[in-house]
Amino acid sequence: MLAHDEKIEWLIDHGFATDLLQMLIGENDYADQDAFEKLDIHSRILRGMSVQHLQFIVDHGDRTDAVTVNGRIVSPHPDYFAAWKLAICPGISLVQLDRLIAAKPALVRGTRCCSGPA
């Protein structure tokens, strides 16, 4: 079984960044509203910056440079995202993360995530 940060990267690498984003902002069945309410201020900041990073990935892919959208400069935040994962993903239930992965098609899951050693 992979560590939580590897599971997060697996989801992103396999096109499920939107699912992860929706989980983190409370807009899918895997969101943990109780976890959101229990976050301290530092965890809230990490979660918020991770939401911005994931939204950037969803909208602009793996770009590392800032882009201008409607006159507004938006940037990825990989350092905050890494810190969020290092803090064990505040705002995401790891049980729910496993449920999200398990719900993905078996063909995709077989690509080195949760089906055992690759």
Summary of the structure (lengths in Angstrom):
residues: 118
radius of gyration: 14.3
end to end distance: 10.5
largest distance: 46.4
contacts: 309
relative contact order: 0.19
helix: 56%
strand: 5%
